[in-house]
Amino acid sequence: VLDDASIDDYELLLVCDTATLRQLEAWGDMVSSAEISKIFIDHHSPHPEVSKISSLHLVDEGASSTCEIVYAIYKKYGITPSSTTARTLMLGILFDSKHLRLATPRTIQYISELLQIDGSMEEIFGLLVIKRGRPENIARLKAAQRMSLHMVGGWTIATSQLSSYQSSAARALIGLGGDVAIVAGRSKKALKASFRSSEGFHDESHVHLGRDLAMPLGEMFSGAGSGHPTAAGFNGEGDPKEFLKEALVLLTELLEKE
């Protein structure tokens, strides 16, 4: 890994699992301005800013992970991944599919094929076990302590402010019983937010957090948002309290249309 690599030294740039340039932080502007071919491979809702600068924008929202798309490319061209690559692809698929809870028949097929190349399922799952540290646990507790509850159309919406671990905190609020959780806060002079919802909420409301909530809020708050039906993220500018207020207004409008 080269932290100080110059993009201009290469003829092709391949960017994976990146829905918005803001996710690349300082590299975002460099990627955007680089005068070389750029290929983006992703499974999130496509964002216009990425599509605009891409030589090729390969998106499959039906895939559980970008690793699933990458393996499909291997298969298309009849290439067998190395043992190390097979293990890496399995880890990516298992992580993004929430340990196969979001798996499709294709996901299971690909995992089976990759297992024949390298590793055992028990060993692979063992690599995914990460114990939360004390700072993250405290952040989750603070999110619950600061939580505001809103009842919209029979759904329980939980909002909270937190300067770090927004995604972990949003997952925690769903675990506590929320149908939708939105956690926002300023970090390193930027506004960040994470959105989560239960599968039941998405199945019944058909609200896609990435496309219907994070993306329009990105435009409203001089940033970018994208994600999946039940998990999304945002990076931009503004006040967390105002952001949560507008997010709730937008979500209410979406639910009232149903």
VOGU-3710 file (C-alpha; in Angstrom, 3 decimals, decimal comma):
1> vlddasiddy> 0,000/0,000/0,000  1,454/3,341/-1,086  0,045/6,264/0,875  1,969/8,807/-1,169  1,457/7,289/-4,634  0,885/9,671/-7,533  -2,210/8,852/-9,571  -0,681/10,494/-12,630  2,028/7,800/-12,697  -0,568/5,276/-13,904
11> elllvcdtat> -2,721/4,819/-16,997  -5,759/3,289/-15,277  -7,414/3,878/-11,917  -9,690/1,202/-10,433  -11,937/2,283/-7,550  -14,078/-0,286/-5,735  -16,965/-0,044/-3,257  -16,992/3,751/-3,364  -20,308/5,469/-4,002  -19,186/9,085/-3,571
21> lrqleawgdm> -15,856/10,878/-3,941  -16,165/12,271/-0,407  -15,589/8,751/0,891  -12,042/9,049/-0,473  -11,426/12,176/1,642  -8,203/13,900/0,447  -7,930/11,503/-2,481  -11,334/12,512/-3,828  -10,165/15,669/-5,602  -7,109/13,869/-6,974
31> vssaeiskif> -9,241/11,082/-8,404  -11,682/13,559/-9,914  -9,006/15,693/-11,618  -6,697/12,880/-12,753  -6,519/12,745/-16,544  -6,475/8,947/-16,810  -9,063/6,248/-17,390  -11,174/5,469/-14,306  -13,201/2,365/-13,608  -15,600/2,281/-10,656
41> idhhsphpev> -17,055/-1,040/-9,454  -19,757/-0,785/-6,814  -22,984/-2,233/-5,423  -24,417/1,010/-4,023  -26,891/3,272/-5,777  -24,884/5,117/-8,468  -24,104/8,749/-7,660  -24,042/11,296/-10,531  -20,646/12,726/-9,542  -19,027/9,303/-9,885
51> skisslhlvd> -20,805/8,422/-13,116  -19,690/11,754/-14,604  -15,954/11,082/-14,209  -16,009/7,329/-14,893  -14,677/5,769/-18,063  -16,663/2,722/-16,947  -19,097/2,635/-14,020  -20,011/-0,967/-13,240  -22,853/-1,127/-10,705  -24,946/-4,075/-9,537
61> egasstceiv> -27,258/-3,070/-6,696  -28,495/-6,645/-6,487  -25,069/-7,876/-5,387  -24,462/-8,383/-1,675  -21,028/-6,783/-2,000  -18,549/-5,374/-4,463  -16,472/-8,512/-3,935  -19,363/-10,511/-5,364  -19,210/-8,376/-8,516  -15,441/-8,797/-8,758
71> yaiykkygit> -15,740/-12,581/-8,526  -18,417/-12,505/-11,237  -15,851/-10,784/-13,473  -13,337/-13,557/-12,719  -15,942/-16,132/-13,712  -16,936/-14,291/-16,887  -13,371/-14,471/-18,180  -12,682/-17,996/-16,930  -10,024/-16,933/-14,431  -9,542/-18,821/-11,165
81> pssttartlm> -8,541/-16,501/-8,290  -5,420/-17,287/-6,309  -5,826/-18,704/-2,816  -5,149/-15,308/-1,228  -7,575/-13,538/-3,563  -10,279/-16,149/-2,951  -10,003/-15,644/0,798  -10,097/-11,864/0,408  -13,213/-12,068/-1,759  -14,922/-14,358/0,759
91> lgilfdskhl> -14,182/-11,967/3,616  -15,621/-9,066/1,659  -18,756/-10,978/0,702  -19,367/-12,264/4,237  -18,788/-8,852/5,830  -21,052/-6,872/3,500  -23,780/-9,533/3,463  -23,853/-9,364/7,281  -22,514/-12,901/7,617  -24,853/-14,101/4,812
101> rlatprtiqy> -28,023/-12,667/6,377  -28,428/-10,608/3,182  -27,222/-13,374/0,890  -28,915/-14,313/-2,355  -28,693/-17,743/-4,039  -25,861/-16,299/-6,161  -24,010/-15,214/-3,020  -24,190/-18,725/-1,556  -23,038/-20,218/-4,864  -20,028/-17,916/-5,029
111> isellqidgs> -19,051/-18,598/-1,412  -19,222/-22,342/-2,109  -16,977/-21,990/-5,151  -14,481/-19,788/-3,335  -14,316/-22,204/-0,397  -13,168/-24,892/-2,795  -10,182/-22,707/-3,616  -9,195/-21,726/-0,094  -10,132/-22,081/3,536  -12,857/-23,396/5,769
121> meeifgllvi> -16,015/-21,476/6,695  -15,158/-21,641/10,408  -11,741/-20,119/9,801  -13,098/-17,381/7,547  -15,809/-16,406/10,050  -13,155/-16,349/12,762  -11,287/-13,631/10,873  -14,408/-11,462/10,948  -14,777/-11,460/14,728  -13,800/-7,992/15,937
131> krgrpeniar> -14,326/-7,063/19,562  -15,604/-3,532/20,050  -13,298/-1,305/22,055  -14,339/0,798/25,022  -14,539/4,099/23,035  -17,010/2,553/20,591  -19,117/1,063/23,386  -19,240/4,435/25,156  -20,229/6,128/21,901  -23,125/3,698/21,449
141> lkaaqrmslh> -24,312/4,392/25,006  -24,083/8,162/24,442  -26,144/7,825/21,267  -28,857/6,053/23,241  -28,670/8,657/26,016  -29,063/11,537/23,527  -31,688/9,776/21,412  -34,919/11,446/20,320  -37,867/9,294/19,288  -40,347/10,218/16,575
151> mvggwtiats> -43,446/8,275/15,612  -44,176/8,617/11,884  -46,879/6,600/10,187  -46,680/3,870/12,789  -42,872/3,643/12,501  -40,390/4,415/15,298  -37,666/6,788/14,096  -34,644/7,276/16,373  -32,265/10,215/15,883  -29,136/11,127/17,810
161> qlssyqssaa> -25,982/13,235/17,657  -22,501/11,768/17,920  -19,103/12,989/16,668  -17,762/9,496/15,964  -18,880/5,877/15,477  -22,095/7,051/13,816  -22,640/3,805/11,909  -22,094/1,626/14,981  -24,435/3,808/17,011  -27,134/3,665/14,322
171> raliglggdv> -26,945/-0,134/14,331  -27,258/-0,072/18,120  -30,419/2,056/17,973  -31,982/-0,420/15,548  -31,036/-3,180/17,970  -32,845/-1,299/20,736  -36,069/-1,392/18,748  -35,984/1,486/16,276  -37,357/0,977/12,777  -35,089/3,713/11,415
181> aivagrskka> -32,013/5,254/13,045  -30,206/8,409/11,942  -27,044/9,468/13,782  -25,229/12,655/12,773  -22,301/14,673/14,074  -19,300/16,771/13,153  -15,942/15,043/12,823  -12,736/16,751/11,651  -14,704/19,864/10,659  -17,050/17,814/8,454
191> lkasfrsseg> -20,605/16,660/8,998  -21,086/12,912/8,921  -24,228/10,845/9,273  -25,243/7,225/9,200  -28,658/5,769/8,396  -29,956/2,314/9,295  -33,347/0,641/9,091  -34,815/-2,741/9,836  -35,523/-5,149/6,992  -39,202/-5,005/7,913
201> fhdeshvhlg> -39,265/-1,239/7,484  -37,796/-1,449/3,982  -40,022/-4,358/2,948  -43,204/-2,513/3,929  -42,343/1,134/3,221  -40,081/0,553/0,179  -37,953/3,496/1,350  -34,382/3,091/0,076  -32,121/4,871/2,581  -29,294/5,446/0,101
211> rdlamplgem> -31,322/6,631/-2,880  -34,306/8,286/-1,157  -32,694/9,797/1,946  -28,877/10,015/1,904  -28,523/11,138/-1,710  -30,981/14,094/-1,609  -29,658/15,168/1,805  -26,178/15,190/0,268  -27,355/17,763/-2,243  -29,054/19,833/0,465
221> fsgagsghpt> -25,995/19,938/2,729  -23,173/20,501/0,207  -21,976/16,926/0,379  -22,671/13,458/-0,888  -24,736/10,545/0,340  -25,339/7,046/-0,919  -25,828/3,501/0,269  -28,119/0,506/0,378  -31,853/0,086/1,067  -31,263/-0,449/4,817
231> aagfngegdp> -27,858/1,185/5,358  -26,466/4,455/4,051  -23,979/7,193/4,825  -23,469/10,920/4,299  -20,484/13,285/4,301  -20,902/17,041/3,905  -21,224/20,377/5,656  -23,674/21,876/8,113  -25,104/21,657/11,587  -26,000/18,178/12,948
241> keflkealvl> -29,201/19,412/14,583  -30,417/21,031/11,360  -29,408/17,950/9,376  -31,447/15,638/11,601  -34,409/18,020/11,372  -34,339/18,000/7,556  -33,769/14,234/7,459  -36,885/13,704/9,565  -38,923/16,047/7,346  -37,796/14,205/4,215
251> ltelleke> -38,451/10,791/5,736  -41,914/11,900/6,871  -42,723/13,060/3,325  -41,563/9,728/1,913  -43,692/7,741/4,353  -46,770/9,904/3,766  -46,601/9,058/0,059  -47,070/5,373/0,843
//
